Amino acid sequence: MRKLYIVMSVLYYITGNKIQIDYINLCGRIYYIYVIEITSLNCGLFTIAQLPQNGDVGLQSTFQLKQ
C-alpha cells in the first residue's frame, strides 16, 4: 500500500526510499518525473534530486512532507 501525499500541488507516492512524482510545475513549465531516490528524510523534510535527462535541467528540491 502506497501512502499518498499532496505537497505544493504535486502528487507524490512514497514507496520505500523512492518517490514517484506524476508532475511538477516549475515557473510555469511542467516536468514529468517518474521515480526519484529520496536523498534525505528528516523530521518530515525530504530532498529529491533528478539528474538531467534528454537536455532537461537537473532538479533538486527540498519539501515539507504534509499528510
PDB file of N, CA, C and O in Angstrom:
ATOM      1  N   MET A   1       0.846  -1.203   0.000  1.00  0.00           N
ATOM      2  CA  MET A   1       0.000   0.000   0.000  1.00  0.00           C
ATOM      3  C   MET A   1       0.878   1.249   0.000  1.00  0.00           C
ATOM      4  O   MET A   1       1.730   1.426   0.871  1.00  0.00           O
ATOM      5  N   ARG A   2       0.659   2.094  -0.976  1.00  0.00           N
ATOM      6  CA  ARG A   2       1.435   3.319  -1.062  1.00  0.00           C
ATOM      7  C   ARG A   2       0.724   4.423  -0.297  1.00  0.00           C
ATOM      8  O   ARG A   2      -0.505   4.489  -0.262  1.00  0.00           O
ATOM      9  N   LYS A   3       1.521   5.284   0.313  1.00  0.00           N
ATOM     10  CA  LYS A   3       0.962   6.436   1.002  1.00  0.00           C
ATOM     11  C   LYS A   3       0.901   7.595   0.018  1.00  0.00           C
ATOM     12  O   LYS A   3       1.838   7.825  -0.745  1.00  0.00           O
ATOM     13  N   LEU A   4      -0.194   8.311   0.044  1.00  0.00           N
ATOM     14  CA  LEU A   4      -0.397   9.413  -0.894  1.00  0.00           C
ATOM     15  C   LEU A   4      -0.242  10.743  -0.174  1.00  0.00           C
ATOM     16  O   LEU A   4      -0.871  10.986   0.855  1.00  0.00           O
ATOM     17  N   TYR A   5       0.596  11.590  -0.725  1.00  0.00           N
ATOM     18  CA  TYR A   5       0.795  12.920  -0.170  1.00  0.00           C
ATOM     19  C   TYR A   5       0.584  13.946  -1.274  1.00  0.00           C
ATOM     20  O   TYR A   5       0.892  13.694  -2.439  1.00  0.00           O
ATOM     21  N   ILE A   6       0.067  15.084  -0.901  1.00  0.00           N
ATOM     22  CA  ILE A   6      -0.009  16.212  -1.823  1.00  0.00           C
ATOM     23  C   ILE A   6       0.858  17.321  -1.242  1.00  0.00           C
ATOM     24  O   ILE A   6       0.559  17.851  -0.172  1.00  0.00           O
ATOM     25  N   VAL A   7       1.919  17.669  -1.936  1.00  0.00           N
ATOM     26  CA  VAL A   7       2.857  18.680  -1.464  1.00  0.00           C
ATOM     27  C   VAL A   7       3.029  19.704  -2.579  1.00  0.00           C
ATOM     28  O   VAL A   7       3.454  19.362  -3.682  1.00  0.00           O
ATOM     29  N   MET A   8       2.697  20.965  -2.291  1.00  0.00           N
ATOM     30  CA  MET A   8       2.849  22.038  -3.263  1.00  0.00           C
ATOM     31  C   MET A   8       2.183  21.663  -4.586  1.00  0.00           C
ATOM     32  O   MET A   8       2.775  21.830  -5.653  1.00  0.00           O
ATOM     33  N   SER A   9       0.958  21.159  -4.516  1.00  0.00           N
ATOM     34  CA  SER A   9       0.160  20.730  -5.660  1.00  0.00           C
ATOM     35  C   SER A   9       0.886  19.751  -6.571  1.00  0.00           C
ATOM     36  O   SER A   9       0.660  19.732  -7.781  1.00  0.00           O
ATOM     37  N   VAL A  10       1.749  18.946  -5.990  1.00  0.00           N
ATOM     38  CA  VAL A  10       2.405  17.873  -6.733  1.00  0.00           C
ATOM     39  C   VAL A  10       2.006  16.567  -6.069  1.00  0.00           C
ATOM     40  O   VAL A  10       1.955  16.474  -4.842  1.00  0.00           O
ATOM     41  N   LEU A  11       1.725  15.564  -6.879  1.00  0.00           N
ATOM     42  CA  LEU A  11       1.281  14.281  -6.361  1.00  0.00           C
ATOM     43  C   LEU A  11       2.489  13.380  -6.124  1.00  0.00           C
ATOM     44  O   LEU A  11       3.275  13.129  -7.038  1.00  0.00           O
ATOM     45  N   TYR A  12       2.630  12.898  -4.891  1.00  0.00           N
ATOM     46  CA  TYR A  12       3.768  12.063  -4.538  1.00  0.00           C
ATOM     47  C   TYR A  12       3.292  10.702  -4.066  1.00  0.00           C
ATOM     48  O   TYR A  12       2.328  10.597  -3.309  1.00  0.00           O
ATOM     49  N   TYR A  13       3.974   9.665  -4.520  1.00  0.00           N
ATOM     50  CA  TYR A  13       3.729   8.327  -3.994  1.00  0.00           C
ATOM     51  C   TYR A  13       5.015   7.867  -3.318  1.00  0.00           C
ATOM     52  O   TYR A  13       6.050   7.734  -3.972  1.00  0.00           O
ATOM     53  N   ILE A  14       4.953   7.626  -2.028  1.00  0.00           N
ATOM     54  CA  ILE A  14       6.138   7.206  -1.290  1.00  0.00           C
ATOM     55  C   ILE A  14       6.169   5.684  -1.242  1.00  0.00           C
ATOM     56  O   ILE A  14       5.231   5.050  -0.759  1.00  0.00           O
ATOM     57  N   THR A  15       7.250   5.107  -1.745  1.00  0.00           N
ATOM     58  CA  THR A  15       7.419   3.655  -1.645  1.00  0.00           C
ATOM     59  C   THR A  15       8.859   3.390  -1.242  1.00  0.00           C
ATOM     60  O   THR A  15       9.787   3.657  -2.005  1.00  0.00           O
ATOM     61  N   GLY A  16       9.039   2.869  -0.052  1.00  0.00           N
ATOM     62  CA  GLY A  16      10.390   2.605   0.427  1.00  0.00           C
ATOM     63  C   GLY A  16      11.190   3.892   0.457  1.00  0.00           C
ATOM     64  O   GLY A  16      10.769   4.875   1.067  1.00  0.00           O
ATOM     65  N   ASN A  17      12.355   3.891  -0.207  1.00  0.00           N
ATOM     66  CA  ASN A  17      13.185   5.092  -0.233  1.00  0.00           C
ATOM     67  C   ASN A  17      13.073   5.786  -1.585  1.00  0.00           C
ATOM     68  O   ASN A  17      13.945   6.572  -1.956  1.00  0.00           O
ATOM     69  N   LYS A  18      12.003   5.498  -2.322  1.00  0.00           N
ATOM     70  CA  LYS A  18      11.815   6.148  -3.612  1.00  0.00           C
ATOM     71  C   LYS A  18      10.532   6.955  -3.595  1.00  0.00           C
ATOM     72  O   LYS A  18       9.631   6.702  -2.796  1.00  0.00           O
ATOM     73  N   ILE A  19      10.466   7.908  -4.468  1.00  0.00           N
ATOM     74  CA  ILE A  19       9.281   8.755  -4.567  1.00  0.00           C
ATOM     75  C   ILE A  19       8.878   8.810  -6.033  1.00  0.00           C
ATOM     76  O   ILE A  19       9.726   8.972  -6.911  1.00  0.00           O
ATOM     77  N   GLN A  20       7.612   8.679  -6.291  1.00  0.00           N
ATOM     78  CA  GLN A  20       7.111   8.815  -7.656  1.00  0.00           C
ATOM     79  C   GLN A  20       6.322  10.105  -7.763  1.00  0.00           C
ATOM     80  O   GLN A  20       5.402  10.353  -6.984  1.00  0.00           O
ATOM     81  N   ILE A  21       6.692  10.922  -8.737  1.00  0.00           N
ATOM     82  CA  ILE A  21       6.040  12.204  -8.949  1.00  0.00           C
ATOM     83  C   ILE A  21       5.328  12.149 -10.289  1.00  0.00           C
ATOM     84  O   ILE A  21       5.933  11.839 -11.316  1.00  0.00           O
ATOM     85  N   ASP A  22       4.035  12.454 -10.270  1.00  0.00           N
ATOM     86  CA  ASP A  22       3.287  12.474 -11.519  1.00  0.00           C
ATOM     87  C   ASP A  22       3.648  13.700 -12.357  1.00  0.00           C
ATOM     88  O   ASP A  22       3.804  13.596 -13.573  1.00  0.00           O
ATOM     89  N   TYR A  23       3.778  14.839 -11.722  1.00  0.00           N
ATOM     90  CA  TYR A  23       4.192  16.035 -12.443  1.00  0.00           C
ATOM     91  C   TYR A  23       4.706  17.043 -11.431  1.00  0.00           C
ATOM     92  O   TYR A  23       4.410  16.951 -10.239  1.00  0.00           O
ATOM     93  N   ILE A  24       5.474  18.001 -11.914  1.00  0.00           N
ATOM     94  CA  ILE A  24       5.896  19.122 -11.074  1.00  0.00           C
ATOM     95  C   ILE A  24       5.918  20.363 -11.955  1.00  0.00           C
ATOM     96  O   ILE A  24       6.373  20.318 -13.098  1.00  0.00           O
ATOM     97  N   ASN A  25       5.428  21.457 -11.416  1.00  0.00           N
ATOM     98  CA  ASN A  25       5.328  22.697 -12.176  1.00  0.00           C
ATOM     99  C   ASN A  25       6.360  23.682 -11.642  1.00  0.00           C
ATOM    100  O   ASN A  25       6.260  24.135 -10.501  1.00  0.00           O
ATOM    101  N   LEU A  26       7.349  24.011 -12.466  1.00  0.00           N
ATOM    102  CA  LEU A  26       8.375  24.970 -12.073  1.00  0.00           C
ATOM    103  C   LEU A  26       8.306  26.163 -13.018  1.00  0.00           C
ATOM    104  O   LEU A  26       8.557  26.032 -14.216  1.00  0.00           O
ATOM    105  N   CYS A  27       7.968  27.313 -12.477  1.00  0.00           N
ATOM    106  CA  CYS A  27       7.928  28.559 -13.255  1.00  0.00           C
ATOM    107  C   CYS A  27       7.072  28.397 -14.503  1.00  0.00           C
ATOM    108  O   CYS A  27       7.438  28.874 -15.577  1.00  0.00           O
ATOM    109  N   GLY A  28       5.943  27.728 -14.365  1.00  0.00           N
ATOM    110  CA  GLY A  28       5.033  27.584 -15.483  1.00  0.00           C
ATOM    111  C   GLY A  28       5.368  26.449 -16.429  1.00  0.00           C
ATOM    112  O   GLY A  28       4.607  26.177 -17.358  1.00  0.00           O
ATOM    113  N   ARG A  29       6.499  25.775 -16.212  1.00  0.00           N
ATOM    114  CA  ARG A  29       6.875  24.658 -17.071  1.00  0.00           C
ATOM    115  C   ARG A  29       6.586  23.357 -16.346  1.00  0.00           C
ATOM    116  O   ARG A  29       6.915  23.207 -15.169  1.00  0.00           O
ATOM    117  N   ILE A  30       5.977  22.426 -17.041  1.00  0.00           N
ATOM    118  CA  ILE A  30       5.624  21.146 -16.440  1.00  0.00           C
ATOM    119  C   ILE A  30       6.753  20.151 -16.682  1.00  0.00           C
ATOM    120  O   ILE A  30       7.178  19.943 -17.819  1.00  0.00           O
ATOM    121  N   TYR A  31       7.231  19.542 -15.607  1.00  0.00           N
ATOM    122  CA  TYR A  31       8.231  18.487 -15.705  1.00  0.00           C
ATOM    123  C   TYR A  31       7.567  17.180 -15.311  1.00  0.00           C
ATOM    124  O   TYR A  31       6.926  17.097 -14.263  1.00  0.00           O
ATOM    125  N   TYR A  32       7.715  16.165 -16.138  1.00  0.00           N
ATOM    126  CA  TYR A  32       7.208  14.845 -15.785  1.00  0.00           C
ATOM    127  C   TYR A  32       8.377  14.011 -15.289  1.00  0.00           C
ATOM    128  O   TYR A  32       9.307  13.715 -16.038  1.00  0.00           O
ATOM    129  N   ILE A  33       8.319  13.637 -14.016  1.00  0.00           N
ATOM    130  CA  ILE A  33       9.402  12.902 -13.374  1.00  0.00           C
ATOM    131  C   ILE A  33       8.791  11.657 -12.768  1.00  0.00           C
ATOM    132  O   ILE A  33       7.736  11.714 -12.135  1.00  0.00           O
ATOM    133  N   TYR A  34       9.453  10.542 -12.962  1.00  0.00           N
ATOM    134  CA  TYR A  34       8.781   9.299 -12.610  1.00  0.00           C
ATOM    135  C   TYR A  34       9.246   8.715 -11.286  1.00  0.00           C
ATOM    136  O   TYR A  34       8.492   8.759 -10.314  1.00  0.00           O
ATOM    137  N   VAL A  35      10.458   8.169 -11.206  1.00  0.00           N
ATOM    138  CA  VAL A  35      10.916   7.583  -9.947  1.00  0.00           C
ATOM    139  C   VAL A  35      12.203   8.276  -9.536  1.00  0.00           C
ATOM    140  O   VAL A  35      13.158   8.353 -10.309  1.00  0.00           O
ATOM    141  N   ILE A  36      12.217   8.774  -8.320  1.00  0.00           N
ATOM    142  CA  ILE A  36      13.347   9.547  -7.809  1.00  0.00           C
ATOM    143  C   ILE A  36      13.734   8.991  -6.447  1.00  0.00           C
ATOM    144  O   ILE A  36      12.873   8.671  -5.627  1.00  0.00           O
ATOM    145  N   GLU A  37      15.033   8.880  -6.215  1.00  0.00           N
ATOM    146  CA  GLU A  37      15.502   8.474  -4.898  1.00  0.00           C
ATOM    147  C   GLU A  37      15.289   9.617  -3.910  1.00  0.00           C
ATOM    148  O   GLU A  37      15.504  10.783  -4.239  1.00  0.00           O
ATOM    149  N   ILE A  38      14.867   9.271  -2.709  1.00  0.00           N
ATOM    150  CA  ILE A  38      14.818  10.263  -1.635  1.00  0.00           C
ATOM    151  C   ILE A  38      16.217  10.338  -1.036  1.00  0.00           C
ATOM    152  O   ILE A  38      16.687   9.385  -0.415  1.00  0.00           O
ATOM    153  N   THR A  39      16.876  11.475  -1.228  1.00  0.00           N
ATOM    154  CA  THR A  39      18.268  11.580  -0.813  1.00  0.00           C
ATOM    155  C   THR A  39      18.412  11.860   0.673  1.00  0.00           C
ATOM    156  O   THR A  39      19.444  11.550   1.268  1.00  0.00           O
ATOM    157  N   SER A  40      17.382  12.447   1.276  1.00  0.00           N
ATOM    158  CA  SER A  40      17.432  12.650   2.722  1.00  0.00           C
ATOM    159  C   SER A  40      16.011  12.762   3.243  1.00  0.00           C
ATOM    160  O   SER A  40      15.132  13.315   2.582  1.00  0.00           O
ATOM    161  N   LEU A  41      15.800  12.232   4.433  1.00  0.00           N
ATOM    162  CA  LEU A  41      14.470  12.291   5.042  1.00  0.00           C
ATOM    163  C   LEU A  41      14.667  12.507   6.534  1.00  0.00           C
ATOM    164  O   LEU A  41      15.175  11.635   7.239  1.00  0.00           O
ATOM    165  N   ASN A  42      14.254  13.694   7.013  1.00  0.00           N
ATOM    166  CA  ASN A  42      14.496  14.035   8.405  1.00  0.00           C
ATOM    167  C   ASN A  42      13.405  14.987   8.879  1.00  0.00           C
ATOM    168  O   ASN A  42      13.208  16.058   8.304  1.00  0.00           O
ATOM    169  N   CYS A  43      12.706  14.591   9.925  1.00  0.00           N
ATOM    170  CA  CYS A  43      11.700  15.441  10.560  1.00  0.00           C
ATOM    171  C   CYS A  43      10.664  15.946   9.563  1.00  0.00           C
ATOM    172  O   CYS A  43      10.276  17.114   9.606  1.00  0.00           O
ATOM    173  N   GLY A  44      10.218  15.074   8.668  1.00  0.00           N
ATOM    174  CA  GLY A  44       9.197  15.470   7.712  1.00  0.00           C
ATOM    175  C   GLY A  44       9.720  16.229   6.508  1.00  0.00           C
ATOM    176  O   GLY A  44       8.954  16.545   5.598  1.00  0.00           O
ATOM    177  N   LEU A  45      11.016  16.530   6.486  1.00  0.00           N
ATOM    178  CA  LEU A  45      11.606  17.186   5.326  1.00  0.00           C
ATOM    179  C   LEU A  45      12.311  16.141   4.481  1.00  0.00           C
ATOM    180  O   LEU A  45      13.030  15.287   4.999  1.00  0.00           O
ATOM    181  N   PHE A  46      12.098  16.217   3.176  1.00  0.00           N
ATOM    182  CA  PHE A  46      12.858  15.320   2.321  1.00  0.00           C
ATOM    183  C   PHE A  46      13.379  16.074   1.111  1.00  0.00           C
ATOM    184  O   PHE A  46      12.772  17.042   0.654  1.00  0.00           O
ATOM    185  N   THR A  47      14.512  15.615   0.603  1.00  0.00           N
ATOM    186  CA  THR A  47      15.138  16.239  -0.559  1.00  0.00           C
ATOM    187  C   THR A  47      15.075  15.259  -1.717  1.00  0.00           C
ATOM    188  O   THR A  47      15.412  14.084  -1.571  1.00  0.00           O
ATOM    189  N   ILE A  48      14.640  15.757  -2.871  1.00  0.00           N
ATOM    190  CA  ILE A  48      14.627  14.914  -4.052  1.00  0.00           C
ATOM    191  C   ILE A  48      15.633  15.463  -5.048  1.00  0.00           C
ATOM    192  O   ILE A  48      15.880  16.668  -5.097  1.00  0.00           O
ATOM    193  N   ALA A  49      16.205  14.580  -5.834  1.00  0.00           N
ATOM    194  CA  ALA A  49      17.174  15.000  -6.837  1.00  0.00           C
ATOM    195  C   ALA A  49      16.925  14.225  -8.114  1.00  0.00           C
ATOM    196  O   ALA A  49      16.760  13.005  -8.082  1.00  0.00           O
ATOM    197  N   GLN A  50      16.897  14.916  -9.228  1.00  0.00           N
ATOM    198  CA  GLN A  50      16.705  14.281 -10.522  1.00  0.00           C
ATOM    199  C   GLN A  50      17.840  14.729 -11.428  1.00  0.00           C
ATOM    200  O   GLN A  50      18.052  15.927 -11.617  1.00  0.00           O
ATOM    201  N   LEU A  51      18.570  13.773 -11.988  1.00  0.00           N
ATOM    202  CA  LEU A  51      19.660  14.112 -12.886  1.00  0.00           C
ATOM    203  C   LEU A  51      19.093  14.600 -14.215  1.00  0.00           C
ATOM    204  O   LEU A  51      17.990  14.213 -14.599  1.00  0.00           O
ATOM    205  N   PRO A  52      19.843  15.447 -14.917  1.00  0.00           N
ATOM    206  CA  PRO A  52      19.378  15.928 -16.219  1.00  0.00           C
ATOM    207  C   PRO A  52      19.198  14.765 -17.192  1.00  0.00           C
ATOM    208  O   PRO A  52      20.030  13.860 -17.250  1.00  0.00           O
ATOM    209  N   GLN A  53      18.114  14.799 -17.947  1.00  0.00           N
ATOM    210  CA  GLN A  53      17.853  13.775 -18.952  1.00  0.00           C
ATOM    211  C   GLN A  53      17.306  14.443 -20.196  1.00  0.00           C
ATOM    212  O   GLN A  53      16.484  15.355 -20.110  1.00  0.00           O
ATOM    213  N   ASN A  54      17.763  13.991 -21.349  1.00  0.00           N
ATOM    214  CA  ASN A  54      17.253  14.483 -22.638  1.00  0.00           C
ATOM    215  C   ASN A  54      17.327  16.006 -22.738  1.00  0.00           C
ATOM    216  O   ASN A  54      16.426  16.651 -23.275  1.00  0.00           O
ATOM    217  N   GLY A  55      18.417  16.567 -22.211  1.00  0.00           N
ATOM    218  CA  GLY A  55      18.607  18.007 -22.336  1.00  0.00           C
ATOM    219  C   GLY A  55      17.866  18.832 -21.305  1.00  0.00           C
ATOM    220  O   GLY A  55      18.019  20.053 -21.264  1.00  0.00           O
ATOM    221  N   ASP A  56      17.054  18.176 -20.459  1.00  0.00           N
ATOM    222  CA  ASP A  56      16.358  18.931 -19.421  1.00  0.00           C
ATOM    223  C   ASP A  56      17.329  19.313 -18.315  1.00  0.00           C
ATOM    224  O   ASP A  56      18.357  18.664 -18.119  1.00  0.00           O
ATOM    225  N   VAL A  57      16.989  20.371 -17.601  1.00  0.00           N
ATOM    226  CA  VAL A  57      17.834  20.783 -16.492  1.00  0.00           C
ATOM    227  C   VAL A  57      17.669  19.812 -15.331  1.00  0.00           C
ATOM    228  O   VAL A  57      16.632  19.163 -15.196  1.00  0.00           O
ATOM    229  N   GLY A  58      18.677  19.719 -14.512  1.00  0.00           N
ATOM    230  CA  GLY A  58      18.584  18.893 -13.311  1.00  0.00           C
ATOM    231  C   GLY A  58      17.673  19.554 -12.299  1.00  0.00           C
ATOM    232  O   GLY A  58      17.429  20.760 -12.349  1.00  0.00           O
ATOM    233  N   LEU A  59      17.177  18.748 -11.385  1.00  0.00           N
ATOM    234  CA  LEU A  59      16.233  19.265 -10.397  1.00  0.00           C
ATOM    235  C   LEU A  59      16.607  18.733  -9.029  1.00  0.00           C
ATOM    236  O   LEU A  59      16.782  17.528  -8.844  1.00  0.00           O
ATOM    237  N   GLN A  60      16.727  19.639  -8.073  1.00  0.00           N
ATOM    238  CA  GLN A  60      16.899  19.218  -6.686  1.00  0.00           C
ATOM    239  C   GLN A  60      16.118  20.181  -5.817  1.00  0.00           C
ATOM    240  O   GLN A  60      16.355  21.388  -5.842  1.00  0.00           O
ATOM    241  N   SER A  61      15.194  19.647  -5.054  1.00  0.00           N
ATOM    242  CA  SER A  61      14.319  20.486  -4.247  1.00  0.00           C
ATOM    243  C   SER A  61      14.104  19.843  -2.893  1.00  0.00           C
ATOM    244  O   SER A  61      14.167  18.621  -2.756  1.00  0.00           O
ATOM    245  N   THR A  62      13.852  20.669  -1.898  1.00  0.00           N
ATOM    246  CA  THR A  62      13.523  20.185  -0.564  1.00  0.00           C
ATOM    247  C   THR A  62      12.093  20.605  -0.247  1.00  0.00           C
ATOM    248  O   THR A  62      11.725  21.766  -0.427  1.00  0.00           O
ATOM    249  N   PHE A  63      11.289  19.652   0.226  1.00  0.00           N
ATOM    250  CA  PHE A  63       9.891  19.918   0.503  1.00  0.00           C
ATOM    251  C   PHE A  63       9.560  19.524   1.930  1.00  0.00           C
ATOM    252  O   PHE A  63      10.195  18.650   2.519  1.00  0.00           O
ATOM    253  N   GLN A  64       8.559  20.186   2.464  1.00  0.00           N
ATOM    254  CA  GLN A  64       7.993  19.769   3.741  1.00  0.00           C
ATOM    255  C   GLN A  64       6.925  18.728   3.461  1.00  0.00           C
ATOM    256  O   GLN A  64       6.016  18.957   2.663  1.00  0.00           O
ATOM    257  N   LEU A  65       7.041  17.581   4.121  1.00  0.00           N
ATOM    258  CA  LEU A  65       6.097  16.496   3.904  1.00  0.00           C
ATOM    259  C   LEU A  65       4.847  16.739   4.737  1.00  0.00           C
ATOM    260  O   LEU A  65       4.926  16.884   5.956  1.00  0.00           O
ATOM    261  N   LYS A  66       3.687  16.783   4.075  1.00  0.00           N
ATOM    262  CA  LYS A  66       2.424  17.026   4.766  1.00  0.00           C
ATOM    263  C   LYS A  66       1.452  15.917   4.411  1.00  0.00           C
ATOM    264  O   LYS A  66       1.358  15.503   3.256  1.00  0.00           O
ATOM    265  N   GLN A  67       0.731  15.440   5.415  1.00  0.00           N
ATOM    266  CA  GLN A  67      -0.257  14.399   5.149  1.00  0.00           C
ATOM    267  C   GLN A  67      -1.591  15.025   4.760  1.00  0.00           C
ATOM    268  O   GLN A  67      -2.556  14.308   4.496  1.00  0.00           O
TER     269      GLN A  67
END
